[in-house]
Amino acid sequence: MNTAFETRLQTDLDALKAAGTYKHLRHITTPMAPEVHMEEAGDVIVLSSNNYLGLSDQTEVIEAGKRGLDTYGAGTASVRFICGTFDIHRTLEERIAAFLGTPASLTYVSCWSANTGLFATICGEGSAIISDELNHASIIDGVRLASKAKRAVYKHSDMASLEEKLKDAQGCAPILVVTDGVFSMEGSLAKLPEIVALCKKYGAVSVVDDSHGTGVMGATGRGTIEHFGLTGEIDIITGTLGKALGGAAGGFVAGSHALVDTLIQKSRPQLFSNALPATVACSSLAALEYLDAHPELMDRLRSNIAYFRAGLARLGFKPLEGPSAIVPIIVGDTAFAIQMSDLLLKRGIFVTGFGFPVVPEGTARIRTQLSAKLTESEMDKALAAFEAVGTELGILS
């Protein structure tokens, strides 16, 4: 063992602990649901999960995964182009494309893999990528891998800044404009109608990562694009199967047949990483079918979002505005956000404090996330805990 190296690592970890910004892993012993059992805290209400529709422990979704395990085994044991493509992959990809209104789609083991596999594949010498400054880390890292492309960042949701970058990129081909549909730390939506208009004006390709919008936004849960009435108007959509759609794992890219075929031929995560496990493909397919068969989930989710937001406002909190299921409360300091989340956990509410480097210095927050399966009594218990902790910490008068 290299003791100097280990000492350096431990010194950095000790500094995080001294600053109050060290992250502790919590161990859940039951299925992800509105209420879970945690080794460190007992039975708690979860307000920090991406399980927006409550499908992680839905019987139909679980049973589909079990049938997939019986039918296809534990894993693919290969990448797609060798022997890792099963017929369930084709079925799921066709279903995702139909769900989103695109000609085709391609699954990955995560949306992180999808985003890091997309940009370097389609953007080489002479191309340009223009990205919103608050885009998810997977987009940032994916864009970095497209090292031969001209890369630019526009101010968050600032259309004048975007247009300036588009003008600077004229002469490049292709020009990509990429944004989150729902910004994961803000809960706000991208200005997709304006972005689409600018892309058409300047001949750019629109790319939307709708990981936090799929199953949350739109009349039927088809995402931020449906919310704005832009189905068929976005060139490339990336997203996840690991949030509202069952929460297991998996991601995808959806777009044209030519795009998908290009990714099959050249995308490095496709060429060098095992395919999505068939069990996950089966459960994800079941989640899509369940959502289509139960539109009332969307009504319940929106009702819960409105109920919890109103409750926070009544107590005196001022969460960031937005129509999504993400309701962040800015508290400022990273250590303070972690302290607040720890105090909430002691009162049976599992919610996470986020700080630097996940968000900029000074904008640490408690990010609450709502699920369609939460009951009013569970939300009332959470609001009571927020009131008690907010008063204890001096946030509420």
LUMDOSE-736846 format. One record per residue (C-alpha): residue number from 1; residue in one letter; x, y, z. Coordinates in pm, 1 decimal. Layout:
BEGIN
 pos code       xx       yy       zz
 NUM    A        X        Y        Z
...
This chain:
BEGIN
 pos code       xx       yy       zz
   1    M      0.0      0.0      0.0
   2    N    121.2    349.7    -84.2
   3    T     94.7    508.7    261.2
   4    A    158.9    864.4    140.0
   5    F   -129.2    837.0   -104.0
   6    E   -360.9    687.6    159.7
   7    T   -265.2    960.1    406.7
   8    R   -348.1   1228.1    152.4
   9    L   -690.9   1075.4     88.4
  10    Q   -763.9   1047.4    460.9
  11    T   -657.0   1406.7    522.5
  12    D   -904.2   1527.1    259.2
  13    L  -1181.9   1314.3    412.4
  14    D  -1104.7   1445.2    761.7
  15    A  -1132.5   1800.4    627.9
  16    L  -1480.7   1725.7    492.5
  17    K  -1585.1   1589.3    831.7
  18    A  -1444.4   1892.9   1013.0
  19    A  -1633.6   2125.5    778.9
  20    G  -1959.7   1937.0    831.2
  21    T  -1989.4   1852.9    460.6
  22    Y  -1905.8   1480.3    473.9
  23    K  -2173.2   1265.0    309.3
  24    H  -2299.0    961.1    503.8
  25    L  -2460.1    672.1    320.6
  26    R  -2795.9    556.6    460.4
  27    H  -2894.3    189.9    437.5
  28    I  -3254.5    107.5    345.4
  29    T  -3376.5   -246.3    414.9
  30    T  -3715.4   -238.3    237.5
  31    P  -3840.1   -156.0   -115.1
  32    M  -3831.1    211.0   -213.6
  33    A  -4172.1    353.9   -122.6
  34    P  -4318.5    662.2     48.9
  35    E  -4219.8    499.8    379.4
  36    V  -3913.3    276.7    421.1
  37    H  -3711.4    119.3    699.2
  38    M  -3360.2    256.8    740.4
  39    E  -3090.1     91.8    950.4
  40    E  -2976.1    426.1   1089.9
  41    A  -3315.3    582.1   1163.8
  42    G  -3592.6    321.0   1168.1
  43    D  -3915.4    385.8    976.3
  44    V  -3897.1    711.6    779.9
  45    I  -4098.3    902.1    518.9
  46    V  -3899.5    950.9    198.4
  47    L  -3894.5   1299.8     44.3
  48    S  -3570.6   1258.7   -148.2
  49    S  -3647.6    988.7   -403.5
  50    N  -3683.5   1008.9   -781.0
  51    N  -3963.5    751.7   -747.5
  52    Y  -4212.6   1014.1   -866.4
  53    L  -4493.6    775.1   -960.2
  54    G  -4429.9    525.6   -683.2
  55    L  -4364.1    245.4   -932.0
  56    S  -4050.6    104.3   -766.5
  57    D  -4262.0   -124.5   -549.9
  58    Q  -4562.7   -156.3   -782.1
  59    T  -4665.7   -523.2   -801.1
  60    E  -4698.2   -531.2  -1180.7
  61    V  -4352.0   -379.2  -1225.8
  62    I  -4190.3   -618.3   -978.2
  63    E  -4358.5   -924.3  -1128.9
  64    A  -4243.5   -824.4  -1478.2
  65    G  -3885.3   -809.3  -1352.6
  66    K  -3919.9  -1154.0  -1194.7
  67    R  -4052.5  -1299.5  -1520.6
  68    G  -3761.6  -1135.8  -1700.0
  69    L  -3518.0  -1302.5  -1461.7
  70    D  -3678.1  -1641.0  -1525.5
  71    T  -3687.4  -1588.3  -1903.2
  72    Y  -3352.5  -1421.9  -1969.8
  73    G  -3132.3  -1493.4  -1669.1
  74    A  -2930.6  -1261.0  -1447.7
  75    G  -2751.1  -1057.2  -1711.9
  76    T  -2653.9  -1017.9  -2075.1
  77    A  -2284.2  -1099.0  -2019.0
  78    S  -2198.4   -902.6  -2332.3
  79    V  -2216.0   -574.5  -2516.3
  80    R  -2496.3   -521.8  -2764.5
  81    F  -2309.1   -583.5  -3090.2
  82    I  -2164.5   -916.2  -2978.8
  83    C  -2429.7  -1127.7  -2804.9
  84    G  -2590.7   -884.1  -2560.4
  85    T  -2900.0   -790.6  -2758.6
  86    F  -3214.6   -974.8  -2647.3
  87    D  -3555.4   -940.2  -2802.5
  88    I  -3680.0   -752.2  -2494.2
  89    H  -3434.9   -472.1  -2576.5
  90    R  -3601.1   -423.6  -2915.3
  91    T  -3948.4   -435.6  -2759.0
  92    L  -3859.6   -176.6  -2494.9
  93    E  -3685.7     52.5  -2743.5
  94    E  -3983.5     45.5  -2976.1
  95    R  -4209.5    122.2  -2678.3
  96    I  -3994.0    415.7  -2563.5
  97    A  -3994.9    562.4  -2914.5
  98    A  -4373.4    531.2  -2939.1
  99    F  -4412.9    680.9  -2590.4
 100    L  -4203.9    986.6  -2679.6
 101    G  -4321.0   1024.7  -3039.2
 102    T  -3980.8    963.8  -3201.1
 103    P  -3893.7    721.5  -3483.3
 104    A  -3648.0    515.7  -3274.5
 105    S  -3466.3    482.8  -2942.8
 106    L  -3164.9    302.9  -2797.4
 107    T  -3119.5    190.9  -2436.2
 108    Y  -2808.6    228.5  -2222.9
 109    V  -2729.7    105.2  -1871.8
 110    S  -2791.8    459.9  -1741.9
 111    C  -2871.2    805.8  -1871.2
 112    W  -2518.0    897.1  -1766.2
 113    S  -2392.6    642.7  -2020.5
 114    A  -2640.0    773.7  -2276.9
 115    N  -2521.7   1133.3  -2236.5
 116    T  -2153.4   1046.3  -2230.8
 117    G  -2201.8    823.1  -2533.9
 118    L  -2398.7   1072.2  -2742.6
 119    F  -2199.0   1389.0  -2796.8
 120    A  -1856.1   1250.6  -2881.4
 121    T  -2019.9   1015.5  -3133.0
 122    I  -2200.8   1280.4  -3335.4
 123    C  -1982.2   1589.6  -3279.2
 124    G  -1638.0   1587.8  -3434.3
 125    E  -1410.2   1845.3  -3594.3
 126    G  -1604.9   2150.4  -3714.7
 127    S  -1911.0   2088.9  -3495.4
 128    A  -2038.1   2294.7  -3200.2
 129    I  -2222.6   2221.5  -2876.8
 130    I  -2399.4   2493.4  -2677.8
 131    S  -2508.7   2393.5  -2326.3
 132    D  -2712.8   2558.3  -2049.2
 133    E  -2487.5   2645.7  -1754.6
 134    L  -2705.9   2450.7  -1507.7
 135    N  -2722.0   2128.9  -1708.9
 136    H  -2672.2   1798.9  -1529.1
 137    A  -2318.0   1673.0  -1466.7
 138    S  -2370.7   1387.4  -1715.0
 139    I  -2431.4   1640.6  -1991.9
 140    I  -2127.5   1842.6  -1886.0
 141    D  -1904.7   1534.5  -1889.4
 142    G  -2056.2   1412.4  -2216.5
 143    V  -1985.5   1746.5  -2381.8
 144    R  -1628.6   1743.0  -2248.7
 145    L  -1570.5   1411.6  -2424.6
 146    A  -1656.0   1576.9  -2756.6
 147    S  -1311.9   1735.7  -2742.3
 148    K  -1290.0   1821.0  -3113.3
 149    A  -1611.3   2023.6  -3111.8
 150    K  -1638.1   2394.1  -3039.4
 151    R  -1804.7   2412.4  -2696.7
 152    A  -1990.1   2700.1  -2536.8
 153    V  -2210.6   2756.6  -2231.9
 154    Y  -2503.6   2998.9  -2225.6
 155    K  -2640.6   3166.9  -1915.1
 156    H  -2913.3   2964.2  -1750.0
 157    S  -3239.7   2993.0  -1947.7
 158    D  -3115.3   3320.8  -2098.7
 159    M  -3232.2   3322.5  -2458.0
 160    A  -3029.1   3632.1  -2550.1
 161    S  -2716.6   3453.0  -2429.5
 162    L  -2813.1   3141.9  -2626.7
 163    E  -2871.2   3341.5  -2943.6
 164    E  -2532.3   3509.6  -2903.2
 165    K  -2364.8   3167.1  -2879.7
 166    L  -2560.4   3044.1  -3182.0
 167    K  -2439.0   3340.2  -3386.9
 168    D  -2081.0   3267.0  -3280.2
 169    A  -2120.9   2903.4  -3391.5
 170    Q  -2241.6   2978.0  -3743.7
 171    G  -2029.0   2789.2  -3993.6
 172    C  -2005.3   2485.9  -3767.2
 173    A  -2194.7   2168.8  -3848.7
 174    P  -2373.8   2023.5  -3673.5
 175    I  -2457.0   2277.6  -3403.7
 176    L  -2618.7   2119.4  -3097.3
 177    V  -2814.9   2306.6  -2831.5
 178    V  -2853.7   2090.6  -2521.6
 179    T  -3061.3   2149.9  -2211.1
 180    D  -3224.7   1966.7  -1926.5
 181    G  -3602.7   1955.2  -1954.7
 182    V  -3640.2   1985.5  -1577.4
 183    F  -3336.5   2125.0  -1396.4
 184    S  -3273.4   1876.9  -1117.9
 185    M  -3151.2   2118.9   -851.5
 186    E  -3396.6   2397.9   -933.4
 187    G  -3720.6   2219.0  -1022.8
 188    S  -3767.5   2470.4  -1305.6
 189    L  -3832.2   2395.2  -1672.1
 190    A  -3623.5   2482.5  -1974.7
 191    K  -3770.9   2743.0  -2208.4
 192    L  -3825.0   2480.5  -2475.3
 193    P  -4054.2   2680.3  -2709.8
 194    E  -3795.1   2958.8  -2734.7
 195    I  -3506.8   2711.6  -2765.4
 196    V  -3681.0   2525.8  -3048.2
 197    A  -3749.2   2854.2  -3229.3
 198    L  -3384.1   2958.7  -3202.5
 199    C  -3264.7   2617.3  -3319.0
 200    K  -3483.5   2645.3  -3628.5
 201    K  -3366.3   3001.4  -3692.5
 202    Y  -2998.3   2906.3  -3679.8
 203    G  -3015.8   2551.3  -3816.1
 204    A  -2920.2   2387.6  -3486.6
 205    V  -3006.0   2042.6  -3348.5
 206    S  -3212.6   2047.9  -3027.2
 207    V  -3118.3   1801.9  -2751.3
 208    V  -3321.8   1762.3  -2431.2
 209    D  -3234.5   1543.5  -2132.3
 210    D  -3578.0   1487.9  -1977.4
 211    S  -3476.1   1256.3  -1695.1
 212    H  -3671.9   1449.6  -1431.3
 213    G  -3959.0   1527.4  -1669.7
 214    T  -4043.8   1180.8  -1799.8
 215    G  -4335.1   1045.5  -1598.7
 216    V  -4378.7   1383.0  -1427.6
 217    M  -4457.5   1654.9  -1679.7
 218    G  -4717.2   1660.7  -1957.4
 219    A  -5081.5   1555.8  -1955.9
 220    T  -4992.3   1186.9  -1989.9
 221    G  -4646.3   1188.6  -1829.8
 222    R  -4452.8   1202.5  -2154.7
 223    G  -4240.9   1480.9  -2017.6
 224    T  -4146.0   1843.5  -2056.5
 225    I  -4176.3   1820.3  -2433.0
 226    E  -4539.3   1712.5  -2406.6
 227    H  -4595.8   1982.1  -2141.7
 228    F  -4505.9   2248.7  -2397.7
 229    G  -4689.8   2081.0  -2686.9
 230    L  -4364.5   2013.7  -2872.5
 231    T  -4393.0   1640.5  -2942.0
 232    G  -4205.8   1572.3  -3264.3
 233    E  -4022.9   1908.1  -3249.5
 234    I  -3714.9   1800.8  -3049.3
 235    D  -3439.0   1634.3  -3251.3
 236    I  -3281.1   1424.3  -2975.1
 237    I  -3419.6   1320.7  -2635.3
 238    T  -3218.0   1150.5  -2364.3
 239    G  -3368.9   1018.7  -2044.9
 240    T  -3369.8    760.3  -1771.0
 241    L  -3559.9    450.0  -1673.1
 242    G  -3423.7    486.8  -1319.3
 243    K  -3652.4    758.6  -1186.5
 244    A  -4029.3    774.6  -1248.1
 245    L  -4027.0    462.2  -1467.7
 246    G  -3965.9    205.2  -1197.9
 247    G  -3642.6    341.6  -1058.2
 248    A  -3418.9     41.9  -1128.2
 249    A  -3158.0    159.4  -1378.4
 250    G  -3118.6    229.5  -1746.5
 251    G  -3125.0    524.3  -1983.6
 252    F  -3194.4    593.7  -2347.1
 253    V  -3144.1    816.3  -2647.9
 254    A  -3447.8    874.7  -2868.6
 255    G  -3445.4   1031.7  -3212.1
 256    S  -3421.3    936.8  -3577.5
 257    H  -3339.1    592.0  -3713.0
 258    A  -3014.1    731.1  -3853.8
 259    L  -2913.5    869.5  -3514.4
 260    V  -2984.3    542.3  -3335.1
 261    D  -2801.1    337.8  -3598.1
 262    T  -2502.2    572.5  -3572.9
 263    L  -2492.9    522.4  -3195.4
 264    I  -2511.7    144.2  -3239.2
 265    Q  -2213.4    160.1  -3474.1
 266    K  -1994.4    412.0  -3290.0
 267    S  -2107.5    503.0  -2936.4
 268    R  -1836.9    384.3  -2696.3
 269    P  -2066.0    290.5  -2402.7
 270    Q  -2260.4     72.3  -2649.8
 271    L  -1947.0    -86.5  -2790.3
 272    F  -1760.9   -145.4  -2464.1
 273    S  -2017.6   -184.7  -2185.1
 274    N  -2266.2   -461.2  -2111.3
 275    A  -2620.8   -417.0  -2234.1
 276    L  -2909.0   -315.4  -2007.7
 277    P  -3004.1   -621.9  -1797.1
 278    A  -3311.8   -790.0  -1942.1
 279    T  -3481.8   -788.3  -1601.6
 280    V  -3461.4   -407.7  -1596.1
 281    A  -3588.2   -391.1  -1953.7
 282    C  -3889.9   -601.5  -1853.3
 283    S  -3973.6   -396.4  -1543.9
 284    S  -3926.2    -69.4  -1733.4
 285    L  -4159.8   -186.0  -2007.9
 286    A  -4416.8   -276.6  -1741.8
 287    A  -4378.1     69.3  -1584.2
 288    L  -4453.8    237.2  -1917.9
 289    E  -4759.0     18.0  -1964.7
 290    Y  -4874.6     85.6  -1608.8
 291    L  -4844.4    461.9  -1654.9
 292    D  -5052.0    451.8  -1972.9
 293    A  -5317.8    240.3  -1800.3
 294    H  -5331.6    461.9  -1489.8
 295    P  -5346.8    829.1  -1591.6
 296    E  -5479.7    908.9  -1244.3
 297    L  -5119.7    882.1  -1121.6
 298    M  -5046.4   1213.9  -1291.4
 299    D  -5342.5   1379.9  -1118.5
 300    R  -5232.0   1246.4   -779.9
 301    L  -4874.9   1360.3   -834.0
 302    R  -4982.2   1713.3   -925.9
 303    S  -5221.7   1725.2   -633.1
 304    N  -4943.4   1620.6   -394.6
 305    I  -4704.6   1880.0   -538.1
 306    A  -4960.9   2156.4   -487.6
 307    Y  -5049.9   2033.8   -135.1
 308    F  -4690.1   2018.8    -15.1
 309    R  -4592.4   2350.9   -171.7
 310    A  -4890.9   2519.1     -8.6
 311    G  -4796.2   2363.8    324.7
 312    L  -4438.2   2490.1    307.1
 313    A  -4557.8   2838.7    214.5
 314    R  -4806.3   2837.5    502.3
 315    L  -4520.3   2761.4    742.5
 316    G  -4312.1   3048.2    604.2
 317    F  -4067.9   2861.0    379.6
 318    K  -3999.6   3001.6     34.5
 319    P  -3917.2   2712.4   -200.2
 320    L  -3802.0   2786.6   -554.1
 321    E  -4092.8   2817.1   -792.2
 322    G  -4158.6   2550.9  -1054.5
 323    P  -4423.7   2305.4  -1173.8
 324    S  -4215.6   1990.3  -1140.1
 325    A  -4204.3   1740.0   -853.8
 326    I  -3877.8   1893.4   -728.7
 327    V  -3932.8   2151.0   -453.1
 328    P  -3599.0   2298.0   -332.9
 329    I  -3555.1   2520.6    -28.4
 330    I  -3238.6   2733.8    -41.6
 331    V  -3060.9   2752.1    296.3
 332    G  -2720.2   2888.2    188.4
 333    D  -2437.5   2696.0    353.9
 334    T  -2354.2   2332.9    273.0
 335    A  -2290.1   2232.2    633.8
 336    F  -2618.0   2398.4    736.3
 337    A  -2810.5   2204.6    468.8
 338    I  -2660.7   1877.3    589.2
 339    Q  -2735.5   1967.3    952.7
 340    M  -3096.9   2042.7    860.7
 341    S  -3136.7   1712.9    676.8
 342    D  -2988.0   1527.1    976.3
 343    L  -3237.1   1693.1   1212.7
 344    L  -3525.4   1607.7    980.1
 345    L  -3410.3   1246.0    970.4
 346    K  -3421.0   1232.4   1351.5
 347    R  -3788.2   1330.4   1316.8
 348    G  -3853.8   1052.8   1064.5
 349    I  -3820.6   1250.8    740.2
 350    F  -3557.2   1139.3    490.0
 351    V  -3457.9   1433.3    273.8
 352    T  -3114.0   1529.4    142.5
 353    G  -2915.7   1848.1    182.8
 354    F  -2724.2   1945.6   -131.9
 355    G  -2426.4   2177.6   -139.3
 356    F  -2104.2   2247.9   -326.0
 357    P  -1991.3   2101.3   -565.7
 358    V  -2339.7   1974.2   -662.1
 359    V  -2467.1   2333.6   -652.3
 360    P  -2270.1   2662.4   -645.4
 361    E  -2119.5   2785.9   -319.1
 362    G  -2372.1   2971.6   -108.0
 363    T  -2679.1   2809.6   -267.5
 364    A  -2698.7   2488.1    -64.1
 365    R  -3049.5   2354.1    -37.8
 366    I  -3287.9   2097.0     97.7
 367    R  -3434.7   1929.5   -211.5
 368    T  -3773.4   1775.6   -147.4
 369    Q  -3924.6   1548.7   -412.6
 370    L  -4287.2   1444.8   -423.4
 371    S  -4437.6   1110.2   -519.8
 372    A  -4787.1   1024.4   -638.6
 373    K  -4803.2    757.7   -367.1
 374    L  -4754.1    992.1    -70.1
 375    T  -5064.6   1032.1    145.4
 376    E  -5183.3   1359.2    298.8
 377    S  -5107.9   1224.2    646.2
 378    E  -4748.9   1146.2    541.3
 379    M  -4707.5   1494.4    395.6
 380    D  -4861.6   1649.5    707.5
 381    K  -4611.7   1461.5    924.6
 382    A  -4330.3   1588.0    700.7
 383    L  -4458.0   1946.4    721.0
 384    A  -4473.9   1923.1   1100.2
 385    A  -4110.5   1810.4   1104.3
 386    F  -4011.3   2095.8    871.6
 387    E  -4184.8   2341.4   1104.6
 388    A  -4008.0   2205.2   1412.1
 389    V  -3663.4   2192.8   1250.5
 390    G  -3708.8   2529.4   1077.8
 391    T  -3794.0   2685.4   1412.5
 392    E  -3504.7   2513.0   1589.2
 393    L  -3255.2   2638.2   1330.5
 394    G  -3396.8   2990.7   1318.9
 395    I  -3524.5   2968.5    960.8
 396    L  -3881.1   3023.4   1076.1
 397    S  -3966.4   3296.4   1322.3
